[in-house]
Amino acid sequence: MSKNIRIIAPAGKTTPEKLHETIGFLKNNGYNVSYKSDIYSDDVPYHANSDEYRAEDLIDALTDPDTDIIWCFRGGYGTARLYDYLKDVTIPNNKIVIGFSDITALHLMLSQEHGLKTMHGHVLNQYTTVKDHEDFKLLEDILFSDKNEYSYKIQPLNDVAKHSDSIQAEITGGNMCVITTSIGTEWQIQTYGKILLLEDVGEPGYKVDRMLNHLKQAHLLEDIEAVVFGNFSSDDPYVSFALDRFAHSVDFPVYKCDNFGHSEWNFPFQYGTTAEISTDINGLSNISFEYIV
């Protein structure tokens, strides 16, 4: 795949200076970058632009036959507001959309309703910081060098996980706060028979507990294969308590790692693909991902 990318901002914004600095770095590293010059406005203080503009820019990128890779510049808030604009649009399923955090909403909409295999990974706002990191290099190898698998270690959090030899299932997930806001909507996360990956940032332990309880009581954790917690970047020591409490309250495998989320590491995973979790006789677990580009 060529290094032609389309930048969009479906949620929040940075400064124009940060946008242009990043585009300069991308071009110096061999990327061909396209974006709308008026991508930012002051219409709404916490969005990159108006709902109408952001939806039009997104739909234009998704339906442009010359665009293969659509890369979100940052998360923030606002992606869910674009659903009504998207739901009646015919979108080809050969696009790769990249981002995380608030972009979780877009991943769920596009993967569940339009069959796109979107990618949970770094937003471009982070490019100057992470461009030399192993996880970003992996993302580039997936996109441009035919890398189609990767694995890393995860920690079992309950006895069910310690004694599960092998789990193979489709993956979904993303930012837990965004996922809980999907409950009751037309783009509500579909978890049946899947491995659910969850991360979040800045949430105290009691809010993490509240969201996990919400997912349970909404029956979205029935008939899932496993939960894998990524990074929950927070100074609150009760976050670990909330995750452990949850793990010991359920009858399916639960694992923990620091390999994805709002932290130094954000290794990519792809919606609509299959992952495999394996555990050896010593109780050490590993998760293997596949990538389809």
C-alpha positions as CSV (number, residue, x, y, z in Angstrom):
1,M,0.0,0.0,0.0
2,S,1.3,3.5,-0.8
3,K,2.0,6.1,1.8
4,N,-0.9,8.2,0.7
5,I,-3.0,9.3,3.7
6,R,-6.0,11.5,4.3
7,I,-6.1,13.4,7.6
8,I,-9.4,14.0,9.2
9,A,-10.5,15.5,12.5
10,P,-13.9,14.0,13.4
11,A,-13.7,14.9,17.1
12,G,-11.5,17.4,18.9
13,K,-8.7,19.7,17.6
14,T,-5.2,20.8,18.4
15,T,-3.6,24.1,17.5
16,P,-3.1,24.8,13.7
17,E,0.6,25.0,14.5
18,K,0.6,21.4,15.8
19,L,-1.3,20.2,12.7
20,H,1.1,21.9,10.3
21,E,4.2,20.8,12.3
22,T,3.0,17.2,12.1
23,I,2.2,17.3,8.4
24,G,5.8,18.6,7.8
25,F,7.2,15.7,9.7
26,L,5.0,13.2,7.8
27,K,6.1,14.7,4.4
28,N,9.8,14.5,5.5
29,N,9.3,10.8,6.2
30,G,7.9,10.0,2.8
31,Y,4.1,10.4,3.4
32,N,1.9,12.0,0.8
33,V,-0.6,13.9,2.9
34,S,-4.0,15.3,1.9
35,Y,-6.4,17.3,4.1
36,K,-8.8,20.2,3.9
37,S,-7.1,23.5,4.6
38,D,-10.1,24.7,6.6
39,I,-10.2,21.5,8.8
40,Y,-10.3,23.6,11.9
41,S,-12.7,26.4,12.9
42,D,-13.9,28.0,16.1
43,D,-17.6,27.2,15.6
44,V,-17.6,24.8,18.5
45,P,-15.0,25.2,21.2
46,Y,-14.5,21.4,21.9
47,H,-14.8,20.1,18.3
48,A,-12.5,20.6,15.3
49,N,-15.3,22.1,13.3
50,S,-19.1,21.9,13.1
51,D,-20.9,18.6,13.0
52,E,-21.9,19.2,9.4
53,Y,-18.3,20.0,8.3
54,R,-16.8,17.1,10.2
55,A,-19.4,14.7,8.7
56,E,-18.9,16.0,5.2
57,D,-15.1,15.7,5.5
58,L,-15.4,12.1,6.9
59,I,-17.9,11.0,4.2
60,D,-15.7,12.6,1.5
61,A,-12.7,10.6,2.7
62,L,-14.6,7.4,3.1
63,T,-16.1,7.5,-0.4
64,D,-13.1,8.9,-2.3
65,P,-11.8,6.2,-4.6
66,D,-8.3,7.6,-4.4
67,T,-8.1,7.4,-0.6
68,D,-7.0,4.1,1.0
69,I,-5.8,5.2,4.5
70,I,-7.8,7.7,6.6
71,W,-5.9,8.8,9.7
72,C,-7.6,10.7,12.5
73,F,-5.5,13.6,13.9
74,R,-6.7,13.3,17.5
75,G,-9.5,12.1,19.7
76,G,-11.3,14.3,22.2
77,Y,-15.0,14.4,21.8
78,G,-17.5,14.5,19.0
79,T,-17.3,11.4,16.8
80,A,-20.6,9.9,18.1
81,R,-22.4,13.1,16.9
82,L,-21.6,12.1,13.3
83,Y,-23.6,8.8,13.3
84,D,-26.8,10.2,11.9
85,Y,-24.9,11.6,8.9
86,L,-23.2,8.3,8.2
87,K,-26.0,5.7,8.6
88,D,-27.5,6.1,5.2
89,V,-24.2,6.5,3.3
90,T,-22.9,3.6,1.1
91,I,-19.3,3.2,2.2
92,P,-16.8,0.9,0.4
93,N,-15.3,-1.6,2.9
94,N,-11.7,-1.3,1.6
95,K,-10.7,1.7,3.6
96,I,-8.3,1.6,6.6
97,V,-9.4,4.2,9.3
98,I,-6.9,4.7,12.1
99,G,-7.3,6.2,15.6
100,F,-8.3,5.5,19.2
101,S,-10.0,7.1,22.2
102,D,-13.1,9.0,21.0
103,I,-12.5,7.4,17.6
104,T,-13.7,4.2,19.2
105,A,-17.2,5.4,18.2
106,L,-16.2,5.6,14.5
107,H,-14.6,2.1,14.7
108,L,-17.8,0.6,16.0
109,M,-20.0,2.4,13.4
110,L,-17.8,1.5,10.5
111,S,-16.9,-2.1,11.5
112,Q,-20.3,-3.2,12.6
113,E,-22.5,-1.5,10.0
114,H,-20.3,-1.2,7.0
115,G,-17.8,-4.1,7.3
116,L,-14.6,-2.0,7.4
117,K,-11.6,-3.5,9.2
118,T,-10.6,-0.3,11.0
119,M,-7.5,0.0,13.1
120,H,-7.2,0.9,16.8
121,G,-3.9,2.8,16.9
122,H,-2.1,6.1,17.4
123,V,-3.6,9.3,16.3
124,L,-1.4,11.6,14.2
125,N,-1.3,14.2,16.9
126,Q,1.1,11.8,18.6
127,Y,3.3,11.3,15.5
128,T,6.3,13.5,16.5
129,T,6.5,11.7,19.9
130,V,5.9,8.1,18.8
131,K,7.2,7.9,15.3
132,D,10.3,6.0,16.4
133,H,8.6,3.7,18.9
134,E,8.2,0.0,18.3
135,D,4.4,0.1,18.3
136,F,4.2,2.9,15.6
137,K,6.8,1.1,13.5
138,L,4.6,-2.0,13.7
139,L,1.6,0.0,12.5
140,E,3.7,1.3,9.6
141,D,4.8,-2.3,8.8
142,I,1.2,-3.5,8.8
143,L,0.2,-0.7,6.4
144,F,3.2,-0.6,4.1
145,S,5.3,-3.8,4.5
146,D,2.7,-6.6,4.6
147,K,3.2,-7.4,8.3
148,N,0.1,-9.6,9.1
149,E,0.6,-10.8,12.7
150,Y,2.0,-9.8,16.0
151,S,1.8,-11.0,19.6
152,Y,2.7,-10.0,23.1
153,K,2.3,-11.2,26.7
154,I,-0.8,-10.6,28.8
155,Q,-1.4,-11.3,32.5
156,P,-4.3,-13.5,33.6
157,L,-6.4,-11.8,36.3
158,N,-8.6,-14.7,37.3
159,D,-8.5,-18.5,37.6
160,V,-10.6,-19.0,34.5
161,A,-7.9,-17.2,32.5
162,K,-5.1,-19.1,34.1
163,H,-6.7,-22.4,33.1
164,S,-7.8,-21.5,29.6
165,D,-5.6,-23.2,27.1
166,S,-6.6,-21.4,23.9
167,I,-9.3,-18.8,23.0
168,Q,-9.8,-17.8,19.4
169,A,-12.4,-15.2,18.5
170,E,-13.1,-11.9,16.7
171,I,-12.0,-8.8,18.6
172,T,-13.7,-5.5,19.4
173,G,-13.4,-2.9,22.0
174,G,-11.6,0.4,22.5
175,N,-12.1,3.2,25.0
176,M,-14.4,2.0,27.8
177,C,-16.1,5.4,28.4
178,V,-17.0,5.7,24.7
179,I,-18.2,2.1,24.7
180,T,-20.5,2.6,27.6
181,T,-22.0,5.7,25.9
182,S,-22.9,3.4,22.9
183,I,-25.3,1.4,25.1
184,G,-28.9,1.9,23.8
185,T,-27.8,3.5,20.6
186,E,-28.0,2.2,17.0
187,W,-24.2,1.8,17.0
188,Q,-24.1,-0.1,20.4
189,I,-21.1,-2.3,20.6
190,Q,-21.6,-5.9,19.6
191,T,-19.8,-8.3,21.9
192,Y,-21.4,-11.7,21.4
193,G,-18.7,-14.4,20.9
194,K,-15.9,-11.9,20.9
195,I,-12.7,-10.9,22.8
196,L,-13.3,-7.5,24.3
197,L,-10.3,-5.1,24.6
198,L,-10.8,-2.2,27.0
199,E,-8.7,0.9,27.9
200,D,-9.3,4.3,29.4
201,V,-7.5,7.3,30.7
202,G,-7.8,9.6,33.8
203,E,-10.7,7.7,35.3
204,P,-10.7,7.1,39.1
205,G,-11.3,3.6,40.3
206,Y,-15.0,4.1,41.2
207,K,-15.8,5.3,37.7
208,V,-14.0,2.3,36.2
209,D,-16.1,0.1,38.5
210,R,-19.3,1.9,37.5
211,M,-18.6,1.4,33.8
212,L,-17.8,-2.3,34.1
213,N,-20.9,-2.7,36.2
214,H,-22.9,-0.9,33.5
215,L,-21.6,-3.2,30.8
216,K,-22.6,-6.3,33.0
217,Q,-26.1,-5.0,33.7
218,A,-26.6,-4.1,30.1
219,H,-26.0,-7.9,29.4
220,L,-23.1,-7.0,27.0
221,L,-20.7,-9.3,28.8
222,E,-22.9,-12.4,28.4
223,D,-21.5,-15.0,25.9
224,I,-18.2,-13.2,25.3
225,E,-15.0,-15.2,25.1
226,A,-12.7,-13.0,27.2
227,V,-11.9,-9.4,28.3
228,V,-8.4,-8.0,27.9
229,F,-7.7,-4.7,29.8
230,G,-5.1,-2.4,28.3
231,N,-3.7,0.6,29.9
232,F,-5.9,2.6,32.4
233,S,-3.7,5.7,32.7
234,S,-4.6,7.1,36.1
235,D,-2.9,8.1,39.3
236,D,-5.8,6.5,41.3
237,P,-4.6,3.3,43.1
238,Y,-8.2,2.0,43.2
239,V,-8.2,1.4,39.4
240,S,-6.3,-1.8,39.9
241,F,-8.7,-2.8,42.7
242,A,-11.7,-2.2,40.4
243,L,-10.2,-4.3,37.6
244,D,-9.3,-7.1,40.0
245,R,-12.7,-7.0,41.6
246,F,-14.4,-7.3,38.2
247,A,-12.1,-10.1,37.1
248,H,-13.0,-12.2,40.2
249,S,-16.8,-11.5,39.8
250,V,-17.2,-13.1,36.3
251,D,-17.0,-16.6,34.9
252,F,-15.0,-15.8,31.7
253,P,-11.3,-15.2,31.3
254,V,-10.0,-11.7,32.1
255,Y,-6.4,-10.5,31.3
256,K,-4.4,-7.3,31.8
257,C,-1.5,-5.7,29.8
258,D,-0.1,-2.2,29.2
259,N,0.3,-2.6,25.5
260,F,-2.6,-0.5,24.2
261,G,-4.4,2.7,25.4
262,H,-3.4,6.2,26.5
263,S,0.1,5.4,27.5
264,E,3.6,5.2,26.0
265,W,2.6,2.0,24.1
266,N,-0.4,1.6,21.9
267,F,0.1,-1.5,19.8
268,P,-2.5,-1.7,17.0
269,F,-5.4,-4.1,16.8
270,Q,-7.9,-4.4,14.0
271,Y,-11.7,-4.6,14.2
272,G,-13.3,-7.5,12.5
273,T,-10.2,-9.7,12.7
274,T,-9.4,-12.7,14.8
275,A,-7.1,-12.9,17.9
276,E,-5.9,-15.9,19.8
277,I,-5.1,-16.1,23.5
278,S,-2.9,-19.0,24.6
279,T,-1.8,-20.0,28.1
280,D,1.1,-22.4,28.8
281,I,1.4,-24.9,31.6
282,N,3.1,-22.3,33.7
283,G,0.1,-20.0,33.5
284,L,1.8,-17.5,31.2
285,S,-0.5,-16.0,28.5
286,N,0.0,-14.5,25.1
287,I,-2.3,-12.8,22.7
288,S,-1.7,-13.0,18.9
289,F,-3.3,-10.6,16.5
290,E,-3.9,-10.8,12.7
291,Y,-3.9,-7.9,10.4
292,I,-5.7,-7.6,7.0
293,V,-4.8,-4.6,4.8
